[in-house]
Amino acid sequence: VVERAQVLVSALGQYASSAGPGSPCDMSHYAKLFTLDVLVQAGLEVQLHSLEAGRSGLVDRLEQVMDELMDRKRNPGRALVPWLFKERNRQGEEAVDTFHEAIDDLLNQAKARGPPPADNSRLWAQLLRMKDPKTGAPLTEAQLHTEVATLVVGGSETTAHAVTYATAVLACRPGIADQLRHEMTATGLLDESRPGSLSCPVSWDLMQAGG
């Protein structure tokens, strides 16, 4: 998280230098890049480098599929009388398909590294080691796909909004930003040399409870 945050600060600094004083900045866009970089790297050990590129195909596909899902809720006529919305439905299905293709690409990158070590506590490693307590069978490809898609969808939007709001608040209140920096330094959160991680074991029951 700290490493990606440093890249985020660098990307914002480069934008500010090129755009000039007083230019608006789409912080929400940068927050989404930051959030997905962290989620995918922490959970799957796959590096997207979205912040360095300034954009992300995964972010684009996520936004398209979220727009599609919201439009389906707003317009029930698309399901009731689909012949009246042929083109819109075709575009919607295409958005869903391309999102699932992006998830499959993440899965393929994660699987390409082979079986994770026994002491690896990342989400991906725990999912691969998980077994159905009744049958002893590992998660199917469909279940792995669902879990990774849930990670991307459920973990990105709300986190990105929180990062955007927190950044705006701290930018408007430099005194609070300094206080926060001191507190994080005192607790070691800004100490990159400190080993360890805040890992959480993932169980079969926990996964089932999440739907």
Salt bridges, closest charged atoms under 4 A:
GLU3 OE1 - ARG4 NE 2.89
ASP37 OD2 - ARG4 NH1 2.84
GLU45 OE1 - ARG113 NH2 3.68
GLU52 OE2 - ARG4 NH2 2.66
GLU52 OE2 - HIS49 ND1 3.58
ASP60 OD2 - ARG55 NH2 2.40
GLU63 OE2 - LYS32 NZ 2.79
GLU68 OE2 - ARG72 NE 2.58
GLU68 OE2 - ARG78 NH2 2.67
GLU68 OE1 - ARG88 NH1 3.20
ASP71 OD1 - ARG74 NH2 3.50
ASP71 OD2 - ARG78 NH1 2.64
ASP71 OD2 - ARG88 NE 3.46
GLU87 OE2 - ARG90 NH2 2.62
GLU93 OE2 - ARG72 NH2 3.08
GLU94 OE1 - ARG90 NH1 3.09
ASP104 OD1 - HIS145 ND1 2.82
GLU141 OE1 - LYS111 NZ 2.86
GLU157 OE1 - HIS161 NE2 3.55
ASP178 OD1 - ARG181 NH1 2.76
